[in-house]
Amino acid sequence: MARDPLFDKERFGARMRELTKGFKSTAEAAKFLEIPEQTLRNALAGKNEPRAPFLMAVSEKLEVPLNDLLGIAEQTSPKSEIVPPQMVPVQKLDALAAAGAGATNSAVAVDEELIFPTWMIRSLAPPGAKLRFMRAKGESMVPTIGDGALLLVNEAERTLPTKPPRPKNEFDNPDVYVFLQEGELRVKRLRKTPKGEIVVSSDNRAYDPEVLGGPDLKRFKICGRVVWWDNRL
């Protein structure tokens, strides 16, 4: 796979060295970030293009917004504006995914586009992804997804697997989805039971799980899987 020439590995390495200078050693920093030491050494030396698990680990552990970590500004563009080569326009939807009781949205209209480097989107999303941005609302997914968090949703993933996939690491959350339930847009963890029912779960223990079955499923529609989010953007 060809690398994106817009990604400056040396600049990213310098950014990583700045962020980890407070640690006594690379080994100590790698242990704190819970990533392989050699992976961190390669990043510090500006050798490799960072992949999604690495970006998520550094962003979460060091509490650095992804755009700050990558040294880019959040760029917006009207839909009519021409996007430069090797950049990806991702539509930002004028909708709130309710991490709680649900936010009613009678219409989901494109508000604007967010412009990102191709390599960054490739790191965060699987091949063939159809990406949209949304905002979460509510506290039922705290501490994982906060109120107002920016969500990157893959609308190509609209069916639940028979067996829940295993997380690849602590930052991988393959079971978080945005869905419509009786006209309300929500974001929760979803799991299909052997009986075909769907269990809707929150990360906030103050919220009890829900089980959807029978007629409930006729008023239920998955909009996409959340492949990435940021609570600080």
C-alpha positions in Angstrom: 0.0 0.0 0.0 1.4 3.4 -1.0 2.1 5.9 1.8 0.6 9.3 1.7 3.3 11.9 0.8 1.4 14.5 2.8 2.2 12.7 6.0 5.5 14.0 7.5 7.0 11.2 9.5 9.8 13.3 10.8 7.5 16.0 12.0 5.3 13.4 13.7 8.5 11.9 15.3 9.4 15.4 16.7 5.9 15.7 18.1 6.1 12.4 19.8 9.5 13.2 21.3 8.0 16.4 22.7 5.1 14.5 24.2 7.2 11.8 25.8 10.1 13.9 27.1 8.8 13.8 30.6 9.5 10.0 30.9 12.8 8.8 32.1 13.2 6.4 29.2 11.5 5.1 26.0 10.8 1.9 27.9 9.0 3.8 30.6 6.9 5.7 28.1 6.0 2.5 26.2 4.9 0.8 29.4 2.7 3.8 30.3 1.2 3.9 26.8 0.9 0.1 26.8 2.4 -0.3 23.3 5.5 -2.2 22.2 8.7 -0.4 22.9 10.0 -0.9 19.4 6.8 0.6 18.0 7.4 3.7 20.0 11.1 3.9 19.1 10.1 3.8 15.4 7.6 6.6 15.9 10.1 8.7 17.9 12.6 8.2 15.1 10.1 9.2 12.4 10.4 5.8 10.7 6.8 4.7 10.4 3.3 6.0 9.5 1.3 5.6 12.7 -1.6 3.2 12.7 -5.0 3.5 14.5 -4.2 1.5 17.7 -1.0 3.6 18.2 -2.8 6.9 17.6 -5.7 5.9 20.0 -3.2 4.8 22.7 -1.2 8.0 22.6 -4.3 10.2 22.3 -6.1 8.6 25.3 -3.1 8.0 27.6 -1.5 11.4 27.1 -4.9 13.2 26.9 -4.0 14.8 23.6 -6.7 15.5 20.9 -6.0 13.6 17.7 -5.6 16.7 15.6 -3.1 18.2 18.1 -1.2 14.9 18.1 -1.0 14.9 14.4 -0.2 18.7 14.2 -3.2 19.5 12.0 -6.1 21.9 12.4 -9.7 20.8 12.1 -10.4 21.9 8.6 -14.0 22.6 7.4 -15.1 23.0 3.8 -18.5 23.7 2.1 -19.5 20.8 0.0 -19.0 22.8 -3.2 -15.4 23.5 -2.4 -12.7 21.6 -4.4 -10.8 19.2 -2.1 -7.0 19.0 -2.8 -5.5 15.7 -3.8 -4.6 13.2 -1.1 -7.2 14.7 1.2 -10.5 13.1 2.2 -13.8 15.0 2.7 -15.9 13.4 5.4 -19.4 14.7 5.7 -20.4 16.1 9.1 -24.0 15.3 9.8 -26.3 17.8 11.5 -27.4 15.1 14.0 -26.9 14.2 17.6 -26.3 10.6 18.6 -27.8 10.4 22.0 -25.7 8.5 24.6 -28.7 8.3 26.8 -32.4 8.3 26.3 -32.2 9.5 22.7 -32.2 12.7 20.7 -35.0 13.2 18.3 -34.0 14.0 14.7 -36.7 14.5 12.2 -34.1 15.1 9.4 -30.5 14.3 9.0 -28.9 16.9 6.7 -25.3 17.4 5.7 -24.1 20.5 7.5 -20.5 20.7 6.2 -17.4 18.5 5.5 -14.3 17.9 7.6 -11.2 17.6 5.5 -8.6 15.0 6.6 -5.4 13.5 5.1 -6.0 10.2 3.3 -3.4 8.4 5.4 -5.2 9.4 8.6 -8.6 8.1 7.5 -6.9 4.9 6.3 -5.4 4.4 9.7 -8.7 4.9 11.5 -11.2 3.1 9.3 -11.4 -0.2 7.4 -11.3 -0.4 3.6 -14.6 0.4 1.9 -15.8 2.5 4.9 -18.5 5.1 4.3 -17.7 7.6 6.9 -19.7 10.4 8.6 -19.1 12.5 11.6 -21.7 13.0 14.4 -21.8 14.4 17.9 -22.8 12.3 20.9 -25.2 13.7 23.5 -25.7 12.4 27.0 -23.8 10.6 29.7 -24.8 6.9 29.4 -21.6 6.0 27.6 -19.3 7.8 30.1 -16.4 7.3 30.7 -15.8 5.9 27.2 -17.8 8.4 25.1 -18.5 11.8 26.7 -21.3 14.3 26.1 -20.5 16.2 22.9 -17.8 13.7 21.8 -17.0 13.7 18.0 -17.9 10.3 16.5 -16.6 8.8 13.3 -19.2 6.4 12.1 -18.9 3.8 9.3 -22.3 3.6 7.7 -21.2 0.6 5.7 -21.5 -1.5 8.9 -25.2 -1.8 9.6 -25.5 -5.4 10.6 -24.5 -7.1 13.9 -22.2 -10.1 13.8 -23.6 -13.4 15.1 -20.8 -13.5 17.6 -19.4 -10.3 19.2 -15.9 -9.7 17.8 -13.0 -9.7 20.3 -11.4 -6.3 20.9 -7.9 -6.1 19.4 -6.7 -4.0 22.3 -8.1 -1.8 25.1 -8.8 1.0 22.6 -10.7 -1.2 20.2 -14.5 -1.1 20.8 -16.0 -3.1 17.9 -19.5 -3.2 19.4 -20.4 0.5 19.6 -23.1 1.6 17.1 -25.2 4.5 16.2 -28.8 3.5 15.7 -32.4 4.7 15.4 -34.9 3.4 17.9 -38.5 4.6 17.5 -37.3 7.7 15.7 -34.6 8.5 18.2 -30.9 8.5 17.3 -28.7 6.7 20.0 -25.2 5.5 20.5 -24.7 2.3 22.6 -23.0 -1.1 22.7 -25.1 -3.6 20.8 -25.0 -7.4 20.9 -27.1 -10.0 19.2 -28.4 -13.0 21.3 -28.8 -16.5 19.9 -32.6 -15.9 19.9 -32.1 -12.9 17.6 -32.8 -10.3 20.3 -30.5 -7.3 20.6 -29.0 -6.2 23.9 -28.4 -2.5 24.2 -25.8 -1.7 26.8 -24.3 1.5 28.3 -20.9 2.0 29.9 -22.3 4.1 32.6 -23.5 1.7 35.3 -26.3 4.0 36.2 -28.1 2.9 33.0 -29.6 -0.6 32.9 -29.3 -2.8 29.7 -32.2 -3.0 27.4 -33.3 -6.1 25.4 -35.0 -5.5 22.1 -37.1 -8.3 20.4 -40.2 -9.0 18.4 -42.0 -5.7 17.5 -39.2 -3.6 19.0 -36.9 -4.7 16.2 -39.3 -3.3 13.6 -38.7 0.2 15.0 -34.9 -0.3 15.2 -32.3 0.5 12.5 -28.6 0.5 12.7 -27.0 3.6 11.1 -23.4 2.5 11.4 -20.6 1.4 13.7 -18.5 3.9 15.7 -14.9 3.3 14.5 -13.3 6.3 16.4 -14.3 9.1 18.7 -12.6 12.0 20.5 -14.0 13.5 23.7 -11.9 16.6 23.5 -12.6 17.9 20.0 
